[in-house]
């Protein structure tokens, strides 16, 4: 399994929480992920998915 990293390693690389990486895996937002028992395996070359949440500008949600 040398071509994979864990959710914890991906979180550090991408600057987000491990829980967020796990949710992205559950939602199939990261191509090529596999789950081995309790652990998510993420391809080393996987890119961080785009955050689909809306951004705020001046405290107001853009529409």
PDB file of N, CA, C and O in Angstrom:
ATOM      1  N   UNK A   1       0.820  -1.195   0.000  1.00  0.00           N
ATOM      2  CA  UNK A   1       0.000   0.000   0.000  1.00  0.00           C
ATOM      3  C   UNK A   1       0.861   1.255   0.000  1.00  0.00           C
ATOM      4  O   UNK A   1       0.578   2.207   0.728  1.00  0.00           O
ATOM      5  N   UNK A   2       1.873   1.259  -0.786  1.00  0.00           N
ATOM      6  CA  UNK A   2       2.778   2.408  -0.804  1.00  0.00           C
ATOM      7  C   UNK A   2       2.214   3.594  -1.565  1.00  0.00           C
ATOM      8  O   UNK A   2       2.726   4.705  -1.423  1.00  0.00           O
ATOM      9  N   UNK A   3       1.169   3.394  -2.374  1.00  0.00           N
ATOM     10  CA  UNK A   3       0.607   4.477  -3.163  1.00  0.00           C
ATOM     11  C   UNK A   3      -0.512   5.224  -2.454  1.00  0.00           C
ATOM     12  O   UNK A   3      -1.223   6.015  -3.073  1.00  0.00           O
ATOM     13  N   UNK A   4      -0.672   4.975  -1.149  1.00  0.00           N
ATOM     14  CA  UNK A   4      -1.774   5.576  -0.413  1.00  0.00           C
ATOM     15  C   UNK A   4      -1.292   6.286   0.838  1.00  0.00           C
ATOM     16  O   UNK A   4      -0.224   5.985   1.370  1.00  0.00           O
ATOM     17  N   UNK A   5      -2.104   7.241   1.301  1.00  0.00           N
ATOM     18  CA  UNK A   5      -1.872   7.903   2.583  1.00  0.00           C
ATOM     19  C   UNK A   5      -3.153   7.790   3.399  1.00  0.00           C
ATOM     20  O   UNK A   5      -4.215   7.476   2.861  1.00  0.00           O
ATOM     21  N   UNK A   6      -3.050   8.047   4.691  1.00  0.00           N
ATOM     22  CA  UNK A   6      -4.211   7.985   5.574  1.00  0.00           C
ATOM     23  C   UNK A   6      -4.941   9.329   5.589  1.00  0.00           C
ATOM     24  O   UNK A   6      -4.432  10.332   5.089  1.00  0.00           O
ATOM     25  N   UNK A   7      -6.129   9.328   6.165  1.00  0.00           N
ATOM     26  CA  UNK A   7      -6.902  10.564   6.303  1.00  0.00           C
ATOM     27  C   UNK A   7      -6.135  11.581   7.146  1.00  0.00           C
ATOM     28  O   UNK A   7      -6.193  12.780   6.875  1.00  0.00           O
ATOM     29  N   UNK A   8      -5.431  11.117   8.145  1.00  0.00           N
ATOM     30  CA  UNK A   8      -4.636  12.005   8.991  1.00  0.00           C
ATOM     31  C   UNK A   8      -3.534  12.696   8.195  1.00  0.00           C
ATOM     32  O   UNK A   8      -3.317  13.899   8.342  1.00  0.00           O
ATOM     33  N   UNK A   9      -2.838  11.932   7.352  1.00  0.00           N
ATOM     34  CA  UNK A   9      -1.771  12.505   6.524  1.00  0.00           C
ATOM     35  C   UNK A   9      -2.342  13.482   5.492  1.00  0.00           C
ATOM     36  O   UNK A   9      -1.761  14.540   5.249  1.00  0.00           O
ATOM     37  N   UNK A  10      -3.471  13.131   4.892  1.00  0.00           N
ATOM     38  CA  UNK A  10      -4.109  14.022   3.921  1.00  0.00           C
ATOM     39  C   UNK A  10      -4.531  15.323   4.598  1.00  0.00           C
ATOM     40  O   UNK A  10      -4.385  16.400   4.020  1.00  0.00           O
ATOM     41  N   UNK A  11      -5.051  15.227   5.814  1.00  0.00           N
ATOM     42  CA  UNK A  11      -5.479  16.416   6.556  1.00  0.00           C
ATOM     43  C   UNK A  11      -4.306  17.366   6.780  1.00  0.00           C
ATOM     44  O   UNK A  11      -4.443  18.578   6.611  1.00  0.00           O
ATOM     45  N   UNK A  12      -3.176  16.827   7.153  1.00  0.00           N
ATOM     46  CA  UNK A  12      -1.977  17.661   7.361  1.00  0.00           C
ATOM     47  C   UNK A  12      -1.520  18.289   6.053  1.00  0.00           C
ATOM     48  O   UNK A  12      -1.170  19.469   6.019  1.00  0.00           O
ATOM     49  N   UNK A  13      -1.520  17.507   4.975  1.00  0.00           N
ATOM     50  CA  UNK A  13      -1.084  18.018   3.673  1.00  0.00           C
ATOM     51  C   UNK A  13      -1.992  19.123   3.153  1.00  0.00           C
ATOM     52  O   UNK A  13      -1.519  20.090   2.556  1.00  0.00           O
ATOM     53  N   UNK A  14      -3.293  18.981   3.378  1.00  0.00           N
ATOM     54  CA  UNK A  14      -4.284  19.901   2.817  1.00  0.00           C
ATOM     55  C   UNK A  14      -4.676  21.029   3.764  1.00  0.00           C
ATOM     56  O   UNK A  14      -5.376  21.956   3.355  1.00  0.00           O
ATOM     57  N   UNK A  15      -4.238  20.970   5.020  1.00  0.00           N
ATOM     58  CA  UNK A  15      -4.551  22.035   5.973  1.00  0.00           C
ATOM     59  C   UNK A  15      -5.999  22.039   6.439  1.00  0.00           C
ATOM     60  O   UNK A  15      -6.562  23.098   6.716  1.00  0.00           O
ATOM     61  N   UNK A  16      -6.610  20.843   6.528  1.00  0.00           N
ATOM     62  CA  UNK A  16      -7.978  20.729   7.033  1.00  0.00           C
ATOM     63  C   UNK A  16      -8.006  19.647   8.103  1.00  0.00           C
ATOM     64  O   UNK A  16      -7.005  18.964   8.323  1.00  0.00           O
ATOM     65  N   UNK A  17      -9.141  19.487   8.768  1.00  0.00           N
ATOM     66  CA  UNK A  17      -9.223  18.506   9.846  1.00  0.00           C
ATOM     67  C   UNK A  17      -9.328  17.079   9.294  1.00  0.00           C
ATOM     68  O   UNK A  17      -9.765  16.859   8.164  1.00  0.00           O
ATOM     69  N   UNK A  18      -8.920  16.137  10.114  1.00  0.00           N
ATOM     70  CA  UNK A  18      -9.024  14.729   9.725  1.00  0.00           C
ATOM     71  C   UNK A  18     -10.488  14.352   9.532  1.00  0.00           C
ATOM     72  O   UNK A  18     -10.814  13.582   8.629  1.00  0.00           O
ATOM     73  N   UNK A  19     -11.361  14.878  10.357  1.00  0.00           N
ATOM     74  CA  UNK A  19     -12.793  14.581  10.230  1.00  0.00           C
ATOM     75  C   UNK A  19     -13.348  15.075   8.891  1.00  0.00           C
ATOM     76  O   UNK A  19     -14.174  14.405   8.271  1.00  0.00           O
ATOM     77  N   UNK A  20     -12.890  16.250   8.452  1.00  0.00           N
ATOM     78  CA  UNK A  20     -13.342  16.778   7.158  1.00  0.00           C
ATOM     79  C   UNK A  20     -12.889  15.862   6.019  1.00  0.00           C
ATOM     80  O   UNK A  20     -13.647  15.618   5.080  1.00  0.00           O
ATOM     81  N   UNK A  21     -11.663  15.359   6.100  1.00  0.00           N
ATOM     82  CA  UNK A  21     -11.162  14.424   5.080  1.00  0.00           C
ATOM     83  C   UNK A  21     -12.018  13.164   5.081  1.00  0.00           C
ATOM     84  O   UNK A  21     -12.358  12.651   4.015  1.00  0.00           O
ATOM     85  N   UNK A  22     -12.367  12.662   6.250  1.00  0.00           N
ATOM     86  CA  UNK A  22     -13.211  11.467   6.340  1.00  0.00           C
ATOM     87  C   UNK A  22     -14.569  11.709   5.692  1.00  0.00           C
ATOM     88  O   UNK A  22     -15.081  10.840   4.986  1.00  0.00           O
ATOM     89  N   UNK A  23     -15.154  12.879   5.924  1.00  0.00           N
ATOM     90  CA  UNK A  23     -16.444  13.216   5.320  1.00  0.00           C
ATOM     91  C   UNK A  23     -16.328  13.299   3.796  1.00  0.00           C
ATOM     92  O   UNK A  23     -17.214  12.837   3.076  1.00  0.00           O
ATOM     93  N   UNK A  24     -15.232  13.889   3.308  1.00  0.00           N
ATOM     94  CA  UNK A  24     -15.007  13.956   1.860  1.00  0.00           C
ATOM     95  C   UNK A  24     -14.914  12.552   1.269  1.00  0.00           C
ATOM     96  O   UNK A  24     -15.411  12.306   0.170  1.00  0.00           O
ATOM     97  N   UNK A  25     -14.285  11.640   1.990  1.00  0.00           N
ATOM     98  CA  UNK A  25     -14.190  10.244   1.537  1.00  0.00           C
ATOM     99  C   UNK A  25     -15.575   9.602   1.520  1.00  0.00           C
ATOM    100  O   UNK A  25     -15.938   8.935   0.551  1.00  0.00           O
ATOM    101  N   UNK A  26     -16.343   9.798   2.580  1.00  0.00           N
ATOM    102  CA  UNK A  26     -17.690   9.224   2.666  1.00  0.00           C
ATOM    103  C   UNK A  26     -18.581   9.725   1.535  1.00  0.00           C
ATOM    104  O   UNK A  26     -19.425   8.985   1.031  1.00  0.00           O
ATOM    105  N   UNK A  27     -18.393  10.979   1.138  1.00  0.00           N
ATOM    106  CA  UNK A  27     -19.203  11.604   0.095  1.00  0.00           C
ATOM    107  C   UNK A  27     -18.661  11.334  -1.313  1.00  0.00           C
ATOM    108  O   UNK A  27     -19.167  11.883  -2.291  1.00  0.00           O
ATOM    109  N   UNK A  28     -17.631  10.488  -1.412  1.00  0.00           N
ATOM    110  CA  UNK A  28     -16.999  10.156  -2.706  1.00  0.00           C
ATOM    111  C   UNK A  28     -16.504  11.387  -3.449  1.00  0.00           C
ATOM    112  O   UNK A  28     -16.608  11.459  -4.674  1.00  0.00           O
ATOM    113  N   UNK A  29     -15.969  12.350  -2.721  1.00  0.00           N
ATOM    114  CA  UNK A  29     -15.466  13.577  -3.333  1.00  0.00           C
ATOM    115  C   UNK A  29     -13.979  13.480  -3.666  1.00  0.00           C
ATOM    116  O   UNK A  29     -13.426  14.379  -4.300  1.00  0.00           O
ATOM    117  N   UNK A  30     -13.330  12.394  -3.243  1.00  0.00           N
ATOM    118  CA  UNK A  30     -11.915  12.177  -3.526  1.00  0.00           C
ATOM    119  C   UNK A  30     -11.813  10.919  -4.386  1.00  0.00           C
ATOM    120  O   UNK A  30     -12.125   9.826  -3.913  1.00  0.00           O
ATOM    121  N   UNK A  31     -11.381  11.054  -5.636  1.00  0.00           N
ATOM    122  CA  UNK A  31     -11.297   9.886  -6.523  1.00  0.00           C
ATOM    123  C   UNK A  31     -10.272   8.859  -6.036  1.00  0.00           C
ATOM    124  O   UNK A  31      -9.189   9.216  -5.573  1.00  0.00           O
ATOM    125  N   UNK A  32     -10.631   7.592  -6.150  1.00  0.00           N
ATOM    126  CA  UNK A  32      -9.685   6.515  -5.860  1.00  0.00           C
ATOM    127  C   UNK A  32      -9.557   6.110  -4.410  1.00  0.00           C
ATOM    128  O   UNK A  32      -8.676   5.316  -4.081  1.00  0.00           O
ATOM    129  N   UNK A  33     -10.408   6.626  -3.520  1.00  0.00           N
ATOM    130  CA  UNK A  33     -10.298   6.249  -2.108  1.00  0.00           C
ATOM    131  C   UNK A  33     -10.812   4.839  -1.886  1.00  0.00           C
ATOM    132  O   UNK A  33     -11.669   4.346  -2.620  1.00  0.00           O
ATOM    133  N   UNK A  34     -10.271   4.202  -0.858  1.00  0.00           N
ATOM    134  CA  UNK A  34     -10.708   2.872  -0.437  1.00  0.00           C
ATOM    135  C   UNK A  34     -10.810   2.882   1.077  1.00  0.00           C
ATOM    136  O   UNK A  34     -10.124   3.647   1.755  1.00  0.00           O
ATOM    137  N   UNK A  35     -11.662   2.033   1.592  1.00  0.00           N
ATOM    138  CA  UNK A  35     -11.760   1.901   3.041  1.00  0.00           C
ATOM    139  C   UNK A  35     -11.327   0.500   3.424  1.00  0.00           C
ATOM    140  O   UNK A  35     -11.874  -0.488   2.935  1.00  0.00           O
ATOM    141  N   UNK A  36     -10.353   0.425   4.295  1.00  0.00           N
ATOM    142  CA  UNK A  36      -9.836  -0.839   4.793  1.00  0.00           C
ATOM    143  C   UNK A  36     -10.177  -0.899   6.277  1.00  0.00           C
ATOM    144  O   UNK A  36      -9.549  -0.219   7.088  1.00  0.00           O
ATOM    145  N   UNK A  37     -11.156  -1.700   6.629  1.00  0.00           N
ATOM    146  CA  UNK A  37     -11.655  -1.778   7.995  1.00  0.00           C
ATOM    147  C   UNK A  37     -12.168  -0.399   8.405  1.00  0.00           C
ATOM    148  O   UNK A  37     -13.174   0.061   7.865  1.00  0.00           O
ATOM    149  N   UNK A  38     -11.510   0.262   9.335  1.00  0.00           N
ATOM    150  CA  UNK A  38     -11.940   1.587   9.803  1.00  0.00           C
ATOM    151  C   UNK A  38     -11.149   2.722   9.159  1.00  0.00           C
ATOM    152  O   UNK A  38     -11.446   3.893   9.396  1.00  0.00           O
ATOM    153  N   UNK A  39     -10.153   2.392   8.352  1.00  0.00           N
ATOM    154  CA  UNK A  39      -9.211   3.395   7.853  1.00  0.00           C
ATOM    155  C   UNK A  39      -9.437   3.711   6.378  1.00  0.00           C
ATOM    156  O   UNK A  39      -9.566   2.810   5.550  1.00  0.00           O
ATOM    157  N   UNK A  40      -9.482   5.010   6.063  1.00  0.00           N
ATOM    158  CA  UNK A  40      -9.580   5.454   4.673  1.00  0.00           C
ATOM    159  C   UNK A  40      -8.190   5.485   4.059  1.00  0.00           C
ATOM    160  O   UNK A  40      -7.246   5.978   4.675  1.00  0.00           O
ATOM    161  N   UNK A  41      -8.063   4.957   2.842  1.00  0.00           N
ATOM    162  CA  UNK A  41      -6.817   4.994   2.094  1.00  0.00           C
ATOM    163  C   UNK A  41      -7.012   5.931   0.911  1.00  0.00           C
ATOM    164  O   UNK A  41      -7.888   5.717   0.073  1.00  0.00           O
ATOM    165  N   UNK A  42      -6.191   6.966   0.853  1.00  0.00           N
ATOM    166  CA  UNK A  42      -6.316   8.016  -0.149  1.00  0.00           C
ATOM    167  C   UNK A  42      -5.080   7.976  -1.039  1.00  0.00           C
ATOM    168  O   UNK A  42      -3.958   7.945  -0.533  1.00  0.00           O
ATOM    169  N   UNK A  43      -5.271   7.976  -2.368  1.00  0.00           N
ATOM    170  CA  UNK A  43      -4.098   7.970  -3.253  1.00  0.00           C
ATOM    171  C   UNK A  43      -3.169   9.149  -2.952  1.00  0.00           C
ATOM    172  O   UNK A  43      -3.627  10.266  -2.708  1.00  0.00           O
ATOM    173  N   UNK A  44      -1.860   8.886  -2.972  1.00  0.00           N
ATOM    174  CA  UNK A  44      -0.883   9.945  -2.667  1.00  0.00           C
ATOM    175  C   UNK A  44      -1.013  11.147  -3.574  1.00  0.00           C
ATOM    176  O   UNK A  44      -0.759  12.274  -3.148  1.00  0.00           O
ATOM    177  N   UNK A  45      -1.409  10.926  -4.828  1.00  0.00           N
ATOM    178  CA  UNK A  45      -1.486  12.028  -5.782  1.00  0.00           C
ATOM    179  C   UNK A  45      -2.870  12.702  -5.817  1.00  0.00           C
ATOM    180  O   UNK A  45      -3.122  13.548  -6.675  1.00  0.00           O
ATOM    181  N   UNK A  46      -3.757  12.332  -4.895  1.00  0.00           N
ATOM    182  CA  UNK A  46      -5.099  12.936  -4.859  1.00  0.00           C
ATOM    183  C   UNK A  46      -5.001  14.422  -4.508  1.00  0.00           C
ATOM    184  O   UNK A  46      -4.206  14.829  -3.661  1.00  0.00           O
ATOM    185  N   UNK A  47      -5.820  15.204  -5.173  1.00  0.00           N
ATOM    186  CA  UNK A  47      -5.880  16.645  -4.920  1.00  0.00           C
ATOM    187  C   UNK A  47      -7.012  16.944  -3.948  1.00  0.00           C
ATOM    188  O   UNK A  47      -8.014  16.230  -3.903  1.00  0.00           O
ATOM    189  N   UNK A  48      -6.842  18.004  -3.176  1.00  0.00           N
ATOM    190  CA  UNK A  48      -7.888  18.436  -2.255  1.00  0.00           C
ATOM    191  C   UNK A  48      -9.103  18.890  -3.063  1.00  0.00           C
ATOM    192  O   UNK A  48      -8.970  19.739  -3.945  1.00  0.00           O
ATOM    193  N   UNK A  49     -10.284  18.338  -2.779  1.00  0.00           N
ATOM    194  CA  UNK A  49     -11.482  18.755  -3.513  1.00  0.00           C
ATOM    195  C   UNK A  49     -11.821  20.220  -3.231  1.00  0.00           C
ATOM    196  O   UNK A  49     -11.500  20.755  -2.170  1.00  0.00           O
ATOM    197  N   UNK A  50     -12.471  20.849  -4.195  1.00  0.00           N
ATOM    198  CA  UNK A  50     -12.898  22.232  -4.038  1.00  0.00           C
ATOM    199  C   UNK A  50     -13.985  22.281  -2.972  1.00  0.00           C
ATOM    200  O   UNK A  50     -14.877  21.434  -2.943  1.00  0.00           O
ATOM    201  N   UNK A  51     -13.903  23.277  -2.098  1.00  0.00           N
ATOM    202  CA  UNK A  51     -14.901  23.462  -1.055  1.00  0.00           C
ATOM    203  C   UNK A  51     -16.162  24.040  -1.693  1.00  0.00           C
ATOM    204  O   UNK A  51     -16.151  25.170  -2.181  1.00  0.00           O
ATOM    205  N   UNK A  52     -17.236  23.273  -1.691  1.00  0.00           N
ATOM    206  CA  UNK A  52     -18.464  23.684  -2.343  1.00  0.00           C
ATOM    207  C   UNK A  52     -19.339  24.619  -1.525  1.00  0.00           C
ATOM    208  O   UNK A  52     -20.369  25.087  -2.008  1.00  0.00           O
ATOM    209  N   UNK A  53     -18.937  24.895  -0.288  1.00  0.00           N
ATOM    210  CA  UNK A  53     -19.745  25.788   0.540  1.00  0.00           C
ATOM    211  C   UNK A  53     -19.625  27.217   0.038  1.00  0.00           C
ATOM    212  O   UNK A  53     -18.615  27.595  -0.555  1.00  0.00           O
ATOM    213  N   UNK A  54     -20.649  27.997   0.277  1.00  0.00           N
ATOM    214  CA  UNK A  54     -20.644  29.398  -0.158  1.00  0.00           C
ATOM    215  C   UNK A  54     -19.671  30.209   0.678  1.00  0.00           C
ATOM    216  O   UNK A  54     -19.465  29.934   1.860  1.00  0.00           O
ATOM    217  N   UNK A  55     -19.086  31.198   0.054  1.00  0.00           N
ATOM    218  CA  UNK A  55     -18.180  32.101   0.767  1.00  0.00           C
ATOM    219  C   UNK A  55     -18.927  33.360   1.161  1.00  0.00           C
ATOM    220  O   UNK A  55     -19.839  33.803   0.463  1.00  0.00           O
ATOM    221  N   UNK A  56     -18.533  33.922   2.275  1.00  0.00           N
ATOM    222  CA  UNK A  56     -19.148  35.159   2.742  1.00  0.00           C
ATOM    223  C   UNK A  56     -18.323  36.347   2.278  1.00  0.00           C
ATOM    224  O   UNK A  56     -17.094  36.289   2.241  1.00  0.00           O
ATOM    225  N   UNK A  57     -18.997  37.402   1.931  1.00  0.00           N
ATOM    226  CA  UNK A  57     -18.318  38.622   1.541  1.00  0.00           C
ATOM    227  C   UNK A  57     -18.939  39.750   2.340  1.00  0.00           C
ATOM    228  O   UNK A  57     -20.108  40.081   2.143  1.00  0.00           O
ATOM    229  N   UNK A  58     -18.176  40.337   3.232  1.00  0.00           N
ATOM    230  CA  UNK A  58     -18.691  41.409   4.060  1.00  0.00           C
ATOM    231  C   UNK A  58     -19.752  40.949   5.046  1.00  0.00           C
ATOM    232  O   UNK A  58     -20.609  41.735   5.451  1.00  0.00           O
ATOM    233  N   UNK A  59     -19.700  39.674   5.438  1.00  0.00           N
ATOM    234  CA  UNK A  59     -20.645  39.156   6.416  1.00  0.00           C
ATOM    235  C   UNK A  59     -21.979  38.730   5.821  1.00  0.00           C
ATOM    236  O   UNK A  59     -22.854  38.268   6.553  1.00  0.00           O
ATOM    237  N   UNK A  60     -22.153  38.873   4.521  1.00  0.00           N
ATOM    238  CA  UNK A  60     -23.400  38.497   3.861  1.00  0.00           C
ATOM    239  C   UNK A  60     -23.109  37.359   2.882  1.00  0.00           C
ATOM    240  O   UNK A  60     -22.123  37.392   2.146  1.00  0.00           O
ATOM    241  N   UNK A  61     -23.972  36.367   2.889  1.00  0.00           N
ATOM    242  CA  UNK A  61     -23.781  35.239   1.984  1.00  0.00           C
ATOM    243  C   UNK A  61     -24.062  35.698   0.560  1.00  0.00           C
ATOM    244  O   UNK A  61     -25.103  36.296   0.287  1.00  0.00           O
ATOM    245  N   UNK A  62     -23.128  35.415  -0.349  1.00  0.00           N
ATOM    246  CA  UNK A  62     -23.310  35.763  -1.767  1.00  0.00           C
ATOM    247  C   UNK A  62     -24.450  34.956  -2.363  1.00  0.00           C
ATOM    248  O   UNK A  62     -24.639  33.789  -2.019  1.00  0.00           O
ATOM    249  N   UNK A  63     -25.197  35.569  -3.241  1.00  0.00           N
ATOM    250  CA  UNK A  63     -26.282  34.846  -3.905  1.00  0.00           C
ATOM    251  C   UNK A  63     -26.095  34.858  -5.386  1.00  0.00           C
ATOM    252  O   UNK A  63     -26.912  34.297  -6.116  1.00  0.00           O
TER     253      UNK A  63
END
